[in-house]
Amino acid sequence: MKNLNIELNKYKKQCDDIFLSQHLKSLLQEANREVEQISPSDLYIITNDIILIDVREPEEFASGYINAHKVVTIPRGKLEFMAIDKIAKVYGNDVNIVTYCLKGGRGALAGLQLKKMGFSNVKNLKGGILAWLAEGNTIHSYLGEMSLV
């Protein structure tokens, strides 16, 4: 578990370096304004008809994901191309969607793009999977259930 925390912190630092771009900051501000940001505890309140969209890369998803009734993995770079087949055709355009990533940025951008594509009920998990873990929640992988504690 200590290795997971070390790797997540290293990856977090790499992500922080990316956030230096002013254009990216502007895009993230727009996404955070336009897409409702929810806390990890809000996920417990939302009904079972929500779909969690994990927009991380496949290797990130394999390291652990938030276990929910409906989890769809679509890497952020493929979202626009896969959203119709994996979300709209299966669940419709008005399904309750919560996007998430490692820290929240890609999830917010994905949420904004989904709204622009016509999905009406989109939210983002503020702080991403790191915020989820920080509140004492667990993630699941092929190794089983894991937490930071």
C-alpha positions, 0 to 999 in steps of 0.5 A: 500500500505504501508503494501505491501512495508513493506512486500516486504522489509522484504522478501527482507531482507530474500532473502539477507541472502540467498545470503551469500552462495558462491556456490549460488553466483557462480551460480548467476554470471554464470546465469547473464553472460549467460542470458541477463539481461534487465531493466524494461523499456526494457519490453516496447520495446519488442514486444507483442510476449514475454512471461513473466515467473513468477518463484515465488511461487504461494502465491507470484504471488497472491500478484501481478504480472506484467501484460502482454499479456502472463504471465505464472507462473511456480515456480522455483522449478518446472520449469524443469518439467513444461517448456515443457508442459507450454512453448514449446508445447504451444509457441515453443522453440524459443519464446521470454521469459523474466523470473522474480522473486522478486529480479532477482536471481531466474529469472536469474537461471530460464533463465539459466536453460531454455537456457540449456533446449534448449530455444533460446530467454531467457532474465531476468528482472534485479532486478525482480518485485522490480525493476519494482515497483521502476520505478513506474510501477504497478502490478496486483492482484485480488485486482486490480492494485497496485504500491509502490507510 
